[in-house]
Amino acid sequence: MSMKIPKTILLLFFVFFAVVSFAQKVDSNVELSLERKFLSLPKTPISLSIKGEAIALNEGGHLQGIQYYNSNGNPMVYLSGSSDQIAYLLKGEIQPNHIQKLTTDTLMVNPYRHAGGFQIFNHYLAIGIEDNHLRDKSKILIYDLASAEPWENPIYTIYRAGEKERVTAGAVGIVEFKNEILLAVGNWDAKEIDFYACDARAFYKNQGEFYFKGTFSSVERGNYEWLSYQNVNLFSEKESLYLVGLARDEEGFHVADLFGLQFTEDELSKVTFSITASNASGGSKPLEHTQGKKVELVKIASRNFHCEEGADFKAGAGMFFQEGKLGLLASPYQAEKGSKINLFRSFEEWESLEEVSLPFSSKWELKNSFEAPEARQAAVATEGHYFAIDNSKIGKYERASGKLVTSSTAEGTKHLNSGYLHQGNVLLAHSNYPAARDSSDIRILNPDTMELEIFKDFGESEGSLTWVVERNGYWYCLFAYYRSENHKTYLAKFDPEWNEMQRWLFPGEVLKRIGHMSISGGVVWKDGFLVTSHDDRELHYVKIPESGETLRYVATFPAPFWGQGIAIDPINQDIIGIDRPEKKLLIGRFRE
């Protein structure tokens, strides 16, 4: 279900995006890093309808890429597409809840009929166009969107010819980094990504001469999953260079992978295909691949997103990072009247619009935070202290100052999860995750002595225990499943003697937001439960149904917590959670 955004708010949001720099709500002097912004993107989008008549294009293709561009204060969306005869670009104006005035421009014709994923940097658009039938040639074109007629003549062209599929150019990224303009060119299914560079000053004068810089080969990657990325985007921040790959995986999840990128000193073996580069000033020369270096990509993070109403990462997806703000777009396969474009933007971007109301009637907002190295799995509070929980370690902190009192290692534990205050002690959900055969138990922590004992042993369990709470004399325990089985995650109700009475599955409104992961934390709240996922800054409110085996979905609230285990503060009913990437303990307060 898409978030319903008032027109005035969404319009002000895009105007704001064009002219104002990002300010964090809690501390306006703190700028989130690109990595943190990547992690904070919500998994569920705002949907924008395409209005007007359907775009009449030749059959035999579909949309391939999508990018945001601010044209003199007017937010625009660009989409690339392929067909059986032409490669084209669409351009439309972003309005409060729709895309209007969609126009078409032809870039190239048969055999260069397949325009792939692309990227806009500054006012330059870099795109690859290939012969997707023979797959033995392609062109990388760079256009200046600030010119009156950008599509008549690209300012730079790189021509590639040679081995089938090796020289295609289905995904292209562009960025400036260390005084160079850098291009990333992914071939068929992004098996290899080639990199080209030229001097930035010469580039802006249309006099740049691109040279081959290096290649990344997925065959020689590290120990991580590599997908058939349909779009790759480049970003730089200070001394760091990043690549984002966008794809739909075999399980149907829409995936964005964030990589750190660096060029090694290892020489490439000779690559046998020809390359010629030219610029608008008339310069043209063949390029040699023997000068290039091997490129290393280190996976930093992977996110799953929920596309709605026909949008698909396998069609067109594109990330943009402009004026300190990160966003993500996804397109449908065809630009038809009524089809939807999905926009993913972080909640902080909305919070910085102080002059308008949020599109949420209520939310959880950050009240306080402090550093806690153990804050990797959960947090809990007693009337005297806060506790930060790691897999096998627990830190005890003063409430007033956040000062560490003591830290203890929980011997014999493998995966501690959420904490729950019960009769003056802390109950901790514990499992052997990620072992193949699940076993779970509940540990009890004496907050004074920091001694830990087994409270309830479930033995071999169906799923991994992630949290436990008591309500009206009954116990409620969450047993989690992951990846393709996470729909089997359930909430179980036990009587005081620990006999299971009933269990409930989670509704689709929650499952679609958690991707490969599962339900990590939960607390009793009002007449239901607030639950978290593994790493999303959201709280989902669910209730026990009057009948049936699926919990009833009520709402999803923005929250400062980065998923994981949460607990209710016994003094003021705030929620205690964690910021796992920064290893901080967070205190959140509900705002009606």
JOGI-V799579 format. One record per residue. N is the residue number from 0. RES is the residue in one letter. D_FIRST is the distance of its C-alpha to the first C-alpha in Angstrom with 2 decimals. Layout:
N & RES & D_FIRST
N & RES & D_FIRST
This chain:
0 & M & 0.00
1 & S & 3.80
2 & M & 6.63
3 & K & 8.93
4 & I & 12.26
5 & P & 15.58
6 & K & 17.64
7 & T & 20.60
8 & I & 18.89
9 & L & 17.39
10 & L & 20.78
11 & L & 22.69
12 & F & 20.61
13 & F & 21.78
14 & V & 25.26
15 & F & 25.37
16 & F & 24.43
17 & A & 27.38
18 & V & 30.04
19 & V & 29.50
20 & S & 29.70
21 & F & 27.33
22 & A & 28.41
23 & Q & 27.25
24 & K & 26.68
25 & V & 29.10
26 & D & 31.80
27 & S & 31.89
28 & N & 34.64
29 & V & 32.63
30 & E & 30.87
31 & L & 28.35
32 & S & 29.41
33 & L & 27.54
34 & E & 27.07
35 & R & 25.52
36 & K & 23.20
37 & F & 22.15
38 & L & 21.39
39 & S & 19.51
40 & L & 16.89
41 & P & 13.39
42 & K & 11.78
43 & T & 8.29
44 & P & 8.93
45 & I & 9.34
46 & S & 9.52
47 & L & 12.97
48 & S & 14.32
49 & I & 17.82
50 & K & 20.12
51 & G & 23.63
52 & E & 25.40
53 & A & 24.57
54 & I & 26.49
55 & A & 29.44
56 & L & 30.31
57 & N & 32.50
58 & E & 31.00
59 & G & 31.08
60 & G & 28.53
61 & H & 25.08
62 & L & 23.53
63 & Q & 24.60
64 & G & 23.80
65 & I & 22.14
66 & Q & 23.33
67 & Y & 23.08
68 & Y & 26.42
69 & N & 27.76
70 & S & 30.49
71 & N & 32.74
72 & G & 30.01
73 & N & 27.80
74 & P & 24.55
75 & M & 24.46
76 & V & 22.65
77 & Y & 24.90
78 & L & 24.13
79 & S & 26.76
80 & G & 27.33
81 & S & 29.87
82 & S & 31.55
83 & D & 34.74
84 & Q & 36.83
85 & I & 35.36
86 & A & 33.36
87 & Y & 31.45
88 & L & 29.30
89 & L & 26.81
90 & K & 26.49
91 & G & 24.23
92 & E & 23.86
93 & I & 20.75
94 & Q & 20.15
95 & P & 17.90
96 & N & 14.89
97 & H & 16.48
98 & I & 19.22
99 & Q & 22.51
100 & K & 26.09
101 & L & 25.40
102 & T & 28.87
103 & T & 30.34
104 & D & 33.20
105 & T & 35.11
106 & L & 36.06
107 & M & 38.24
108 & V & 39.26
109 & N & 40.21
110 & P & 40.83
111 & Y & 38.62
112 & R & 35.67
113 & H & 32.95
114 & A & 31.38
115 & G & 29.34
116 & G & 27.21
117 & F & 28.58
118 & Q & 28.55
119 & I & 29.57
120 & F & 31.83
121 & N & 33.37
122 & H & 34.03
123 & Y & 34.76
124 & L & 32.68
125 & A & 33.68
126 & I & 32.80
127 & G & 34.29
128 & I & 35.30
129 & E & 36.79
130 & D & 38.52
131 & N & 35.98
132 & H & 38.54
133 & L & 41.53
134 & R & 39.58
135 & D & 42.78
136 & K & 42.24
137 & S & 39.78
138 & K & 39.84
139 & I & 38.08
140 & L & 38.02
141 & I & 37.53
142 & Y & 37.08
143 & D & 37.69
144 & L & 34.98
145 & A & 37.33
146 & S & 39.89
147 & A & 40.24
148 & E & 39.89
149 & P & 38.15
150 & W & 37.81
151 & E & 41.50
152 & N & 42.70
153 & P & 40.88
154 & I & 42.63
155 & Y & 42.59
156 & T & 42.61
157 & I & 42.89
158 & Y & 43.98
159 & R & 43.67
160 & A & 45.48
161 & G & 46.47
162 & E & 45.22
163 & K & 42.51
164 & E & 38.97
165 & R & 40.53
166 & V & 40.74
167 & T & 37.42
168 & A & 35.10
169 & G & 31.50
170 & A & 30.09
171 & V & 31.77
172 & G & 31.34
173 & I & 33.55
174 & V & 34.47
175 & E & 37.59
176 & F & 39.04
177 & K & 42.52
178 & N & 43.96
179 & E & 42.79
180 & I & 40.13
181 & L & 38.55
182 & L & 36.92
183 & A & 35.06
184 & V & 35.22
185 & G & 33.48
186 & N & 35.08
187 & W & 33.88
188 & D & 30.99
189 & A & 32.05
190 & K & 34.92
191 & E & 36.85
192 & I & 36.02
193 & D & 38.99
194 & F & 39.52
195 & Y & 41.60
196 & A & 42.75
197 & C & 44.98
198 & D & 46.42
199 & A & 43.95
200 & R & 46.65
201 & A & 47.89
202 & F & 44.37
203 & Y & 43.74
204 & K & 47.09
205 & N & 46.13
206 & Q & 48.96
207 & G & 47.16
208 & E & 48.25
209 & F & 45.65
210 & Y & 46.96
211 & F & 45.54
212 & K & 44.47
213 & G & 43.25
214 & T & 41.06
215 & F & 38.56
216 & S & 38.81
217 & S & 36.08
218 & V & 38.94
219 & E & 40.43
220 & R & 37.29
221 & G & 37.09
222 & N & 35.76
223 & Y & 32.06
224 & E & 29.73
225 & W & 29.84
226 & L & 27.31
227 & S & 27.77
228 & Y & 26.38
229 & Q & 25.60
230 & N & 25.59
231 & V & 27.66
232 & N & 27.77
233 & L & 30.61
234 & F & 30.67
235 & S & 33.57
236 & E & 33.93
237 & K & 37.47
238 & E & 39.28
239 & S & 36.28
240 & L & 34.95
241 & Y & 31.56
242 & L & 29.96
243 & V & 26.28
244 & G & 25.62
245 & L & 22.35
246 & A & 21.86
247 & R & 20.03
248 & D & 22.02
249 & E & 23.48
250 & E & 20.89
251 & G & 18.10
252 & F & 16.83
253 & H & 16.42
254 & V & 19.19
255 & A & 20.80
256 & D & 24.29
257 & L & 26.40
258 & F & 30.17
259 & G & 33.23
260 & L & 35.70
261 & Q & 39.48
262 & F & 42.46
263 & T & 45.09
264 & E & 48.84
265 & D & 48.92
266 & E & 50.15
267 & L & 48.38
268 & S & 50.36
269 & K & 51.18
270 & V & 48.39
271 & T & 49.79
272 & F & 48.00
273 & S & 48.84
274 & I & 47.11
275 & T & 48.16
276 & A & 46.79
277 & S & 47.56
278 & N & 46.88
279 & A & 47.23
280 & S & 50.71
281 & G & 52.00
282 & G & 52.16
283 & S & 51.52
284 & K & 52.34
285 & P & 51.64
286 & L & 49.92
287 & E & 51.09
288 & H & 48.71
289 & T & 51.47
290 & Q & 51.01
291 & G & 47.47
292 & K & 46.31
293 & K & 43.95
294 & V & 40.56
295 & E & 38.90
296 & L & 35.15
297 & V & 34.16
298 & K & 30.59
299 & I & 29.42
300 & A & 25.79
301 & S & 23.09
302 & R & 19.32
303 & N & 16.52
304 & F & 13.33
305 & H & 10.07
306 & C & 10.07
307 & E & 7.68
308 & E & 9.25
309 & G & 12.72
310 & A & 13.30
311 & D & 15.62
312 & F & 18.02
313 & K & 20.68
314 & A & 20.64
315 & G & 20.62
316 & A & 19.64
317 & G & 21.54
318 & M & 21.95
319 & F & 23.86
320 & F & 25.95
321 & Q & 27.67
322 & E & 29.56
323 & G & 28.45
324 & K & 24.69
325 & L & 22.53
326 & G & 19.43
327 & L & 17.83
328 & L & 16.84
329 & A & 15.82
330 & S & 16.81
331 & P & 16.64
332 & Y & 19.95
333 & Q & 21.14
334 & A & 21.03
335 & E & 20.70
336 & K & 19.97
337 & G & 16.31
338 & S & 15.21
339 & K & 12.84
340 & I & 13.94
341 & N & 11.88
342 & L & 13.41
343 & F & 13.59
344 & R & 15.80
345 & S & 17.17
346 & F & 16.99
347 & E & 20.76
348 & E & 20.64
349 & W & 19.02
350 & E & 21.56
351 & S & 24.40
352 & L & 23.79
353 & E & 26.06
354 & E & 26.72
355 & V & 23.25
356 & S & 20.88
357 & L & 17.90
358 & P & 14.45
359 & F & 14.34
360 & S & 16.69
361 & S & 17.89
362 & K & 18.08
363 & W & 20.59
364 & E & 23.08
365 & L & 26.01
366 & K & 29.29
367 & N & 31.63
368 & S & 32.07
369 & F & 35.00
370 & E & 35.92
371 & A & 36.09
372 & P & 36.84
373 & E & 35.81
374 & A & 32.21
375 & R & 30.68
376 & Q & 29.22
377 & A & 28.97
378 & A & 30.66
379 & V & 32.12
380 & A & 34.48
381 & T & 37.55
382 & E & 39.40
383 & G & 41.62
384 & H & 39.67
385 & Y & 36.49
386 & F & 36.11
387 & A & 34.40
388 & I & 33.88
389 & D & 34.29
390 & N & 34.70
391 & S & 38.32
392 & K & 39.07
393 & I & 38.57
394 & G & 39.41
395 & K & 40.55
396 & Y & 40.30
397 & E & 41.75
398 & R & 39.31
399 & A & 41.09
400 & S & 41.83
401 & G & 39.52
402 & K & 42.78
403 & L & 42.97
404 & V & 45.19
405 & T & 45.25
406 & S & 43.40
407 & S & 43.98
408 & T & 43.32
409 & A & 42.07
410 & E & 44.45
411 & G & 43.30
412 & T & 39.55
413 & K & 37.26
414 & H & 33.68
415 & L & 33.35
416 & N & 29.88
417 & S & 28.84
418 & G & 31.55
419 & Y & 31.89
420 & L & 34.72
421 & H & 36.68
422 & Q & 40.07
423 & G & 40.97
424 & N & 40.14
425 & V & 37.08
426 & L & 35.51
427 & L & 34.05
428 & A & 31.88
429 & H & 33.60
430 & S & 33.26
431 & N & 34.91
432 & Y & 31.75
433 & P & 31.72
434 & A & 34.62
435 & A & 34.27
436 & R & 35.01
437 & D & 33.11
438 & S & 35.16
439 & S & 34.16
440 & D & 35.95
441 & I & 35.78
442 & R & 38.27
443 & I & 39.75
444 & L & 40.77
445 & N & 43.61
446 & P & 42.59
447 & D & 46.28
448 & T & 47.77
449 & M & 44.63
450 & E & 45.75
451 & L & 43.20
452 & E & 43.68
453 & I & 41.82
454 & F & 40.43
455 & K & 38.84
456 & D & 39.07
457 & F & 36.67
458 & G & 38.51
459 & E & 36.71
460 & S & 33.11
461 & E & 30.14
462 & G & 27.93
463 & S & 28.68
464 & L & 28.81
465 & T & 26.78
466 & W & 27.08
467 & V & 29.01
468 & V & 29.18
469 & E & 31.24
470 & R & 30.26
471 & N & 32.74
472 & G & 35.11
473 & Y & 32.70
474 & W & 31.45
475 & Y & 27.87
476 & C & 27.56
477 & L & 24.75
478 & F & 25.72
479 & A & 23.72
480 & Y & 23.51
481 & Y & 22.64
482 & R & 21.61
483 & S & 21.33
484 & E & 22.11
485 & N & 19.69
486 & H & 17.93
487 & K & 21.33
488 & T & 21.02
489 & Y & 22.01
490 & L & 23.12
491 & A & 26.67
492 & K & 28.69
493 & F & 32.47
494 & D & 35.35
495 & P & 37.90
496 & E & 39.90
497 & W & 36.94
498 & N & 36.62
499 & E & 33.09
500 & M & 31.93
501 & Q & 28.34
502 & R & 25.35
503 & W & 21.57
504 & L & 18.97
505 & F & 15.64
506 & P & 12.36
507 & G & 10.02
508 & E & 7.35
509 & V & 10.47
510 & L & 12.07
511 & K & 9.70
512 & R & 10.43
513 & I & 14.14
514 & G & 15.32
515 & H & 18.93
516 & M & 19.65
517 & S & 19.27
518 & I & 19.37
519 & S & 22.26
520 & G & 22.76
521 & G & 22.39
522 & V & 24.11
523 & V & 24.66
524 & W & 23.07
525 & K & 23.51
526 & D & 23.08
527 & G & 20.83
528 & F & 20.30
529 & L & 18.84
530 & V & 18.30
531 & T & 18.20
532 & S & 17.73
533 & H & 20.58
534 & D & 20.23
535 & D & 17.05
536 & R & 17.59
537 & E & 15.13
538 & L & 15.83
539 & H & 13.66
540 & Y & 15.00
541 & V & 15.60
542 & K & 18.28
543 & I & 20.76
544 & P & 20.08
545 & E & 22.96
546 & S & 23.19
547 & G & 21.77
548 & E & 21.33
549 & T & 17.70
550 & L & 16.87
551 & R & 14.74
552 & Y & 11.68
553 & V & 12.24
554 & A & 10.90
555 & T & 10.97
556 & F & 13.91
557 & P & 15.45
558 & A & 18.74
559 & P & 21.92
560 & F & 22.35
561 & W & 21.89
562 & G & 20.69
563 & Q & 23.63
564 & G & 25.50
565 & I & 25.43
566 & A & 27.74
567 & I & 28.52
568 & D & 31.54
569 & P & 34.15
570 & I & 35.63
571 & N & 32.88
572 & Q & 29.62
573 & D & 28.20
574 & I & 26.27
575 & I & 28.19
576 & G & 26.52
577 & I & 27.39
578 & D & 26.96
579 & R & 27.85
580 & P & 28.55
581 & E & 30.92
582 & K & 32.19
583 & K & 31.76
584 & L & 31.28
585 & L & 28.82
586 & I & 28.86
587 & G & 25.79
588 & R & 25.83
589 & F & 23.19
590 & R & 22.99
591 & E & 21.95
